[in-house]
Amino acid sequence: MALAILSATARSEAFQALKASLDMRSAALVEVEAILPSGFAELDRALCGGLPRGGIAILEGDPSSGRMAIAARFLAQATARGLAAAVDDGRLYPPDLARAGVALERLLVIPAERPLEIARAADILLRSRVFGVVLLPQAPLRTALWSRLRDLAQKAAALLLVVGTQAESDLASFASARLHCTIERVSWTGAPGPFCELAGYEIGARVLKRRRAIPGTVVRVRALAKRGDAL
């Protein structure tokens, strides 16, 4: 009888130890999956691993600031593991995305130009809870709409990645992360003149907002260019 009691106790203890171990592994997996890295090691370190899922992140800067090069890297990471979506206002160029590593067969592109069209497209994509990342151009939306999109991203555990020149106060307040991008140096190949080709460029990414990150930190990442690449 004593052996039976001891055996039952041992089994119970072993079960509890196994359950605790699985709970720890599950928690660690959720933590890893809650952060989407860019693939730029220096940038990911500055961002405490990457950009957080379940909220809004903003890439700011002028049209030729390198912001789309960084956005493409996040899309590439997302499509390597699952599905992503992009709302296109006419400036998205899929061949450049493919060159950056985005799996186009896993990227859904929705055309929309007017602010309400952009908001509706993002709303539908997030409510589907299918896409790990939803990319959209910044649009002048009401506070209530940004609040709704933030809540939908949280429920879907998705990263809503907004690309714009400068975030308005309403959008900035709902964002969990903000980066400001600038091109700091451009490299060319070939002899100087009209026939030289773009070899690459260095992007300066300043962290404006990110929990646990140091505001104002500037990270420089180098992007190698291929024929036809856009900054």
DOMAR-753015 format. One record per residue: chain; residue in three letters; x, y, z of N, C-alpha, C, CB in turn; residue number from 1. Coordinates in pm, whole numbers. Atoms other than C-alpha are relative to their C-alpha. Glycine has a CB too. Layout:
N
c_r_nu_nv_nw_cau_cav_caw_cu_cv_cw_cbu_cbv_cbw_k
A_ala_X_Y_Z_X_Y_Z_X_Y_Z_X_Y_Z_NUM
...
//
This chain:
231
c_r_nu_nv_nw_cau_cav_caw_cu_cv_cw_cbu_cbv_cbw_k
A_met_83_-121_0_0_0_0_87_126_0_-94_0_122_1
A_ala_-89_-116_-8_284_237_90_64_28_-136_109_-23_106_2
A_leu_-58_-17_133_446_172_-251_-98_62_-97_48_-134_-53_3
A_ala_104_-54_88_116_245_-425_-20_148_24_-131_-75_21_4
A_ile_18_-141_-34_76_572_-236_119_81_-51_-18_18_153_5
A_leu_-120_-71_45_436_670_-311_2_15_-151_125_-74_46_6
A_ser_2_-4_146_395_584_-678_-98_105_-49_-35_-136_-57_7
A_ala_100_-99_40_80_797_-706_51_141_25_-132_-24_76_8
A_thr_-55_-133_-32_253_1088_-534_108_40_-100_58_1_143_9
A_ala_-106_-28_96_552_1057_-762_-57_37_-136_93_-120_-13_10
A_arg_62_-32_130_329_1054_-1068_-60_139_0_-107_-103_-36_11
A_ser_60_-133_-11_147_1361_-945_105_110_-8_-80_12_130_12
A_glu_-108_-99_2_472_1547_-883_62_12_-139_107_-36_102_13
A_ala_-57_-2_135_608_1446_-1222_-92_73_-97_26_-143_-49_14
A_phe_97_-67_87_287_1564_-1389_5_151_21_-142_-53_26_15
A_gln_-4_-143_-29_301_1901_-1212_127_64_-54_-12_24_151_16
A_ala_-126_-53_51_668_1944_-1306_-5_12_-152_117_-91_41_17
A_leu_13_-4_145_591_1860_-1671_-91_114_-42_-52_-133_-54_18
A_lys_95_-107_32_294_2100_-1675_67_137_16_-125_-10_91_19
A_ala_-68_-128_-21_505_2382_-1531_99_26_-111_70_1_136_20
A_ser_-98_-15_108_773_2317_-1793_-68_39_-130_78_-128_-19_21
A_leu_73_-33_123_519_2324_-2077_-57_140_6_-112_-101_-24_22
A_asp_53_-135_-14_362_2641_-1939_108_104_-26_-60_20_140_23
A_met_-111_-92_22_703_2810_-1937_37_7_-147_122_-41_83_24
A_arg_-32_1_142_774_2699_-2293_-106_72_-81_15_-143_-50_25
A_ser_109_-66_71_431_2818_-2407_9_151_16_-135_-50_51_26
A_ala_-13_-143_-25_484_3157_-2242_114_60_-81_22_27_148_27
A_ala_-115_-48_78_824_3191_-2408_-35_8_-148_121_-91_20_28
A_leu_39_1_141_675_3100_-2748_-90_119_-31_-70_-130_-36_29
A_val_90_-114_20_399_3362_-2710_80_129_-3_-107_5_111_30
A_glu_-81_-120_-5_661_3622_-2617_78_18_-128_94_-4_119_31
A_val_-76_-9_125_872_3540_-2922_-91_38_-116_70_-134_-29_32
A_glu_91_-25_111_574_3540_-3156_-63_138_9_-107_-106_-5_33
A_ala_62_-131_-16_451_3872_-3011_87_111_-58_-27_28_147_34
A_ile_-92_-97_56_755_4048_-3159_38_-45_-141_125_17_89_35
A_leu_-41_31_137_823_4063_-3533_132_72_-29_-110_43_-102_36
A_pro_-128_-64_32_1191_4124_-3618_3_51_-143_115_-98_23_37
A_ser_-16_-54_135_1303_4321_-3920_102_-81_-80_43_146_7_38
A_gly_-109_68_69_1604_4105_-3999_126_85_-3_-41_-35_-140_39
A_phe_-117_-86_-19_1836_4406_-3951_42_-12_147_-31_150_-39_40
A_ala_-39_31_-137_2029_4299_-3640_8_124_89_133_-72_1_41
A_glu_-16_-120_-81_2118_4649_-3518_-135_66_29_92_99_-71_42
A_leu_131_-60_-18_1766_4777_-3571_-83_-80_99_-74_12_-134_43
A_asp_78_84_-91_1610_4481_-3391_48_16_145_10_-147_-42_44
A_arg_-50_-23_-136_1839_4536_-3092_-53_131_56_154_0_1_45
A_ala_50_-130_-46_1735_4901_-3073_-150_-5_30_28_108_-104_46
A_leu_145_12_-17_1369_4795_-3094_-38_-109_99_-67_-27_-133_47
A_cys_25_107_-99_1404_4532_-2819_-55_-125_-66_-98_48_108_48
A_gly_39_122_69_1367_4251_-3069_-73_22_-131_-85_-82_88_49
A_gly_76_-28_121_1154_4414_-3336_-122_85_30_-43_-129_-68_50
A_leu_124_-74_-21_807_4565_-3368_-104_-90_62_-52_60_-133_51
A_pro_97_83_-70_526_4444_-3141_-126_-27_-82_-39_66_131_52
A_arg_129_33_60_229_4259_-3283_-111_49_94_-13_-154_-27_53
A_gly_112_-40_-83_-114_4357_-3161_-11_150_18_10_-64_131_54
A_gly_7_-146_-12_-79_4729_-3226_42_68_-128_86_47_116_55
A_ile_-37_-82_115_20_5011_-3459_146_41_12_-91_125_-10_56
A_ala_-137_-53_10_377_5092_-3565_7_90_-122_106_-117_-9_57
A_ile_-6_-100_106_467_5389_-3782_142_15_-50_-54_136_49_58
A_leu_-127_-31_65_753_5432_-4028_-16_136_-66_41_-111_-106_59
A_glu_14_-137_46_797_5803_-4090_122_45_-80_-23_93_119_60
A_gly_-110_-55_77_1009_6001_-4332_-48_45_-137_112_-102_-15_61
A_asp_32_-46_135_1015_6161_-4676_-16_-121_-93_110_96_-53_62
A_pro_21_111_94_914_5949_-4978_126_-77_-37_-63_51_-124_63
A_ser_-125_69_33_1281_5867_-5053_90_-6_122_72_70_-117_64
A_ser_-73_2_-127_1389_5810_-4693_42_-139_42_-83_61_107_65
A_gly_-32_136_-38_1428_5432_-4689_-108_-68_82_126_-2_76_66
A_arg_105_58_-83_1105_5378_-4499_-62_-124_-64_-108_103_27_67
A_met_59_116_67_970_5137_-4764_97_-118_-1_-41_36_-143_68
A_ala_-98_109_-8_1295_4938_-4757_-14_-74_133_144_54_-17_69
A_ile_19_62_-132_1240_4878_-4384_-136_-70_6_12_105_112_70
A_ala_132_63_2_869_4809_-4435_4_-133_-75_-104_93_-64_71
A_ala_-11_123_79_958_4550_-4700_66_-112_80_79_26_-128_72
A_arg_-65_102_-81_1185_4372_-4453_-97_-63_99_120_59_73_73
A_phe_101_55_-91_899_4336_-4206_-100_-88_-75_-74_114_74_74
A_leu_89_83_81_672_4207_-4482_69_-132_-37_-42_75_-128_75
A_ala_-73_122_34_944_3959_-4581_1_-96_118_144_33_-42_76
A_gln_2_85_-119_965_3830_-4224_-138_-61_21_42_81_124_77
A_ala_137_48_-21_586_3801_-4205_-37_-107_-101_-99_115_-7_78
A_thr_38_98_102_545_3616_-4535_88_-124_3_7_64_-138_79
A_ala_-81_120_-17_826_3377_-4445_-67_-97_96_140_36_50_80
A_arg_66_82_-102_602_3249_-4163_-148_-18_-25_21_60_136_81
A_gly_144_5_19_249_3320_-4279_-44_96_-109_-72_32_130_82
A_leu_58_-90_100_36_3574_-4463_12_146_45_-147_-36_-25_83
A_ala_-1_-144_-26_56_3952_-4489_-88_68_-103_146_58_-3_84
A_ala_85_-75_92_-151_4221_-4657_51_144_-9_-148_-3_46_85
A_ala_-41_-139_19_-89_4569_-4797_-113_76_-69_131_9_-83_86
A_val_96_-89_64_-327_4852_-4878_82_94_-88_-87_79_106_87
A_asp_-81_-72_98_-191_5016_-5193_-72_124_-50_36_-92_-118_88
A_asp_58_-125_49_-260_5382_-5272_58_37_-137_24_113_100_89
A_gly_-56_-23_132_-82_5347_-5607_151_13_-2_-59_122_-58_90
A_arg_-145_-18_-6_278_5376_-5484_75_-128_32_33_105_102_91
A_leu_-65_127_-32_346_5013_-5399_50_-64_-130_-98_-95_74_92
A_tyr_-58_62_118_577_4833_-5643_41_-143_35_122_83_-53_93
A_pro_-26_138_-41_559_4453_-5598_137_-56_-39_-103_-87_-58_94
A_pro_-134_53_30_887_4375_-5786_105_41_102_43_46_-137_95
A_asp_-94_-41_-104_1077_4581_-5528_-21_-81_127_-14_150_30_96
A_leu_28_82_-118_902_4389_-5250_58_-140_-17_-151_-8_25_97
A_ala_-54_134_26_999_4060_-5412_151_-1_14_-41_-48_-139_98
A_arg_-146_-7_-12_1362_4171_-5434_44_12_145_53_118_-80_99
A_ala_-31_-13_-143_1351_4251_-5062_-28_-129_76_-80_113_61_100
A_gly_24_128_-65_1247_3892_-4991_-145_-29_34_78_-7_124_101
A_val_142_23_-27_868_3927_-4970_-51_-111_-91_-82_131_-19_102
A_ala_63_107_77_687_3612_-5080_-133_53_-53_-19_-131_86_103
A_leu_119_-66_54_432_3775_-5312_-122_-91_-2_27_50_-140_104
A_glu_114_92_-1_216_3461_-5322_-67_-5_137_45_-140_-41_105
A_arg_57_-4_-135_158_3517_-4948_-38_142_40_99_-58_101_106
A_leu_34_-140_-26_87_3890_-4978_-126_38_-76_117_93_-39_107
A_leu_124_-47_62_-264_4020_-5044_8_152_-13_-126_-42_84_108
A_val_-7_-144_25_-265_4367_-5203_-140_52_-34_100_32_-116_109
A_ile_132_-61_19_-581_4581_-5181_18_144_-45_-84_-7_132_110
A_pro_-12_-140_44_-599_4903_-5388_-101_89_72_-21_10_-152_111
A_ala_88_-98_-66_-741_5203_-5202_76_132_6_-44_-47_144_112
A_glu_-66_-130_3_-664_5573_-5235_-61_101_97_-5_57_-139_113
A_arg_65_-96_-87_-922_5772_-5038_10_-45_145_-147_21_-40_114
A_pro_-16_36_-141_-892_5786_-4658_-101_-103_51_-11_123_84_115
A_leu_98_96_-48_-1219_5605_-4590_16_-137_-65_-140_53_-25_116
A_glu_-26_127_66_-1134_5340_-4847_116_-73_67_30_22_-150_117
A_ile_-116_58_-69_-799_5284_-4676_-42_-55_136_112_106_17_118
A_ala_46_45_-131_-967_5261_-4336_-87_-124_-10_-78_112_69_119
A_arg_87_117_16_-1231_5015_-4460_80_-123_-38_-106_27_-105_120
A_ala_-82_114_39_-971_4795_-4625_77_-54_119_98_40_-112_121
A_ala_-74_43_-118_-760_4787_-4309_-93_-68_100_71_119_66_122
A_asp_99_57_-92_-1073_4715_-4102_-32_-144_-40_-129_86_0_123
A_ile_35_133_49_-1168_4415_-4318_117_-98_17_-43_6_-147_124
A_leu_-118_87_-9_-814_4277_-4326_28_-40_144_123_70_-59_125
A_leu_-27_31_-140_-770_4300_-3949_-109_-88_60_13_129_80_126
A_arg_109_82_-54_-1113_4157_-3873_7_-146_-48_-134_60_-40_127
A_ser_-12_137_50_-1027_3850_-4081_91_-83_92_56_0_-144_128
A_arg_-95_66_-91_-751_3766_-3827_84_-105_-72_-75_-66_117_129
A_val_-77_92_83_-559_3596_-4106_143_50_-20_-68_-21_-136_130
A_phe_-126_-59_41_-270_3837_-4165_83_43_120_-25_118_-92_131
A_gly_-89_-38_-110_29_3879_-3936_41_145_-6_122_-86_-1_132
A_val_-34_-141_20_113_4219_-4084_-95_60_-102_148_17_-46_133
A_val_81_-76_95_-111_4475_-4253_70_134_-19_-149_19_50_134
A_leu_-69_-125_34_72_4759_-4429_-98_96_-65_121_-27_-96_135
A_leu_88_-97_64_-112_5077_-4516_64_138_1_-136_4_69_136
A_pro_-51_-137_2_-31_5435_-4615_-72_84_104_-16_63_-141_137
A_gln_63_-87_-97_-95_5704_-4359_-111_80_-66_103_95_63_138
A_ala_115_-75_52_-433_5871_-4408_-57_85_113_-109_-97_-57_139
A_pro_59_-86_-103_-608_6157_-4225_-132_-56_50_-21_142_-56_140
A_leu_119_65_-55_-852_5950_-4021_-37_61_134_23_-152_14_141
A_arg_47_-48_-130_-1063_6046_-3723_58_-85_113_-154_-1_6_142
A_thr_-52_70_-118_-951_5950_-3373_-71_-132_22_-14_87_124_143
A_ala_77_122_-23_-1231_5694_-3347_42_-112_-93_-149_28_-17_144
A_leu_-41_102_96_-1110_5514_-3659_136_-59_37_5_58_-141_145
A_trp_-130_53_-43_-750_5487_-3538_-15_-85_124_99_116_26_146
A_ser_25_79_-120_-879_5365_-3205_-56_-138_-36_-97_74_94_147
A_arg_58_127_43_-1086_5097_-3379_105_-89_-65_-117_24_-97_148
A_leu_-102_79_68_-797_4985_-3598_103_-54_100_70_83_-108_149
A_arg_-92_45_-104_-568_4966_-3294_-59_-118_77_34_115_97_150
A_asp_66_108_-73_-823_4751_-3110_-11_-127_-85_-139_45_46_151
A_leu_9_117_89_-870_4523_-3412_136_-67_-15_-54_41_-138_152
A_ala_-135_57_9_-494_4479_-3445_34_-78_126_104_110_-24_153
A_gln_-26_68_-127_-476_4385_-3079_-74_-133_6_-42_89_118_154
A_lys_77_124_-1_-753_4126_-3112_55_-103_-98_-146_28_-32_155
A_ala_-53_90_102_-593_3981_-3424_146_-37_24_-15_63_-137_156
A_ala_-143_19_-25_-241_3986_-3273_80_30_-126_29_-144_49_157
A_ala_-63_-38_127_-138_4158_-3596_75_131_16_-105_11_-113_158
A_leu_-72_-127_4_108_4436_-3668_-60_86_-110_152_-22_-23_159
A_leu_51_-97_96_-58_4733_-3835_113_99_-25_-132_72_52_160
A_leu_-118_-78_32_235_4901_-4009_-39_115_-91_109_-89_-67_161
A_val_42_-120_72_164_5258_-4120_124_72_-53_-84_94_91_162
A_val_-111_-72_62_396_5439_-4364_-48_141_-36_52_-75_-128_163
A_gly_39_-138_28_379_5818_-4376_116_95_18_-115_42_90_164
A_thr_-105_-101_-13_573_6143_-4369_22_37_145_-37_125_-80_165
A_gln_-7_-31_-142_495_6244_-4012_-135_-31_62_40_149_25_166
A_ala_125_41_-62_235_6097_-3780_-70_120_64_25_-108_105_167
A_glu_81_-101_-67_-44_6328_-3674_-17_-41_147_-138_18_-69_168
A_ser_5_23_-145_-105_6359_-3300_-93_-116_37_-46_126_72_169
A_asp_93_109_-31_-406_6122_-3301_63_-135_-28_-128_16_-81_170
A_leu_-63_126_36_-220_5847_-3483_119_-28_92_45_3_-146_171
A_ala_-117_19_-85_98_5900_-3279_-37_-50_139_79_129_11_172
A_ser_40_41_-135_-92_5857_-2953_-42_-146_6_-114_88_48_173
A_phe_44_140_1_-226_5516_-3059_113_-96_-38_-115_-17_-97_174
A_ala_-109_86_46_107_5387_-3191_80_-55_118_93_77_-94_175
A_ser_-87_60_-101_314_5147_-2983_147_15_-38_-35_-148_18_176
A_ala_-138_-20_45_625_5216_-3193_2_100_-115_65_-135_-43_177
A_arg_-18_-96_109_751_5495_-3421_147_6_-37_-54_141_39_178
A_leu_-136_-16_52_1060_5517_-3640_1_111_-104_53_-134_-61_179
A_his_-17_-102_103_1180_5813_-3843_121_-37_-83_16_141_62_180
A_cys_-103_49_91_1386_5720_-4149_57_112_-87_-56_-111_-89_181
A_thr_-67_-92_92_1639_5916_-4352_109_-76_-75_61_123_76_182
A_ile_-114_55_75_1887_5826_-4625_123_82_36_-27_1_-156_183
A_glu_-119_-73_-44_2231_5915_-4491_115_-10_-100_45_-52_133_184
A_arg_-107_14_98_2457_5783_-4764_-44_-92_-112_128_-53_67_185
A_val_34_80_118_2416_5645_-5115_128_-43_-68_-92_80_-98_186
A_ser_-119_52_68_2670_5423_-5292_-34_-33_-145_56_-125_72_187
A_trp_21_23_142_2712_5394_-5668_111_-91_-54_-4_133_-78_188
A_thr_-101_82_66_2895_5151_-5896_22_53_-142_-43_-151_-2_189
A_gly_-29_-46_134_3064_5222_-6226_66_136_1_-126_4_-82_190
A_ala_-66_-130_13_3237_5531_-6355_-99_113_27_62_16_-141_191
A_pro_89_-114_-24_3095_5869_-6248_-63_47_-130_78_116_67_192
A_gly_69_-44_120_2835_5994_-6489_-141_-54_-5_77_-42_-124_193
A_pro_142_39_9_2484_5923_-6614_-23_-150_-5_-60_62_-122_194
A_phe_21_144_14_2546_5548_-6654_41_-79_125_78_-50_-119_195
A_cys_-32_73_-123_2657_5466_-6298_-130_-54_61_75_92_101_196
A_glu_118_66_-56_2420_5239_-6100_3_5_152_-7_-146_-48_197
A_leu_14_0_-145_2289_5243_-5747_46_-134_56_-147_28_40_198
A_ala_-53_122_-61_2481_4992_-5534_-64_-28_136_151_10_16_199
A_gly_61_17_-131_2319_5051_-5198_-15_134_70_83_-96_87_200
A_tyr_19_-123_-73_2228_5304_-4936_-7_-30_149_-127_74_-46_201
A_glu_2_14_-145_2254_5358_-4564_-118_78_55_133_50_63_202
A_ile_120_-60_-57_1935_5427_-4374_24_30_147_-123_-94_-17_203
A_gly_-3_-35_-141_1933_5615_-4047_-141_-9_56_59_143_21_204
A_ala_132_20_-60_1639_5496_-3836_3_48_145_-44_-150_-7_205
A_arg_4_-56_-136_1565_5706_-3527_-122_-54_74_-3_155_-4_206
A_val_110_52_-81_1354_5545_-3255_-70_116_69_52_-104_105_207
A_leu_78_-108_-62_1083_5794_-3163_-85_-53_116_-89_67_-104_208
A_lys_86_56_-104_870_5560_-2956_7_-153_-5_-147_48_-18_209
A_arg_0_146_-12_902_5201_-2836_21_-33_146_110_-66_-90_210
A_arg_-10_36_-141_842_5054_-2495_133_-70_29_-118_-90_40_211
A_arg_-128_53_-48_1167_4972_-2312_119_41_-87_-7_-149_7_212
A_ala_-110_-48_83_1372_5128_-2595_37_142_42_-39_-4_-151_213
A_ile_-47_-134_-34_1574_5447_-2560_-41_97_-110_155_3_20_214
A_pro_43_-97_102_1400_5735_-2743_119_80_-52_-106_95_57_215
A_gly_-107_-78_60_1627_5915_-2985_115_-84_-52_51_96_99_216
A_thr_-105_88_50_1847_5613_-3056_-4_-5_-152_-14_-141_60_217
A_val_-9_6_145_1968_5621_-3416_78_-124_-41_69_128_-56_218
A_val_-62_121_51_2048_5296_-3592_23_16_-149_-87_-126_30_219
A_arg_-31_-8_143_2218_5282_-3930_3_-141_-58_135_73_-24_220
A_val_5_130_67_2133_4990_-4154_30_19_-147_-139_-68_19_221
A_arg_-40_-9_141_2269_4920_-4500_-88_-90_-82_148_-36_-20_222
A_ala_82_76_94_2041_4809_-4780_74_-8_-133_-140_66_-18_223
A_leu_-62_18_130_2194_4662_-5093_-107_15_-106_70_-136_-11_224
A_ala_99_-27_105_2016_4781_-5405_20_-93_-118_8_145_-46_225
A_lys_-3_72_127_1929_4591_-5717_-67_88_-104_-70_-139_11_226
A_arg_53_-83_107_1827_4727_-6052_-150_26_21_24_-67_-136_227
A_gly_141_-37_-14_1498_4918_-6020_-44_23_142_-85_-106_-60_228
A_asp_42_-17_-138_1504_4939_-5641_-41_144_27_112_-40_94_229
A_ala_44_-132_-45_1316_5228_-5482_42_17_144_-154_18_-15_230
A_leu_-40_-25_-138_1424_5393_-5162_-126_11_86_87_130_11_231
//
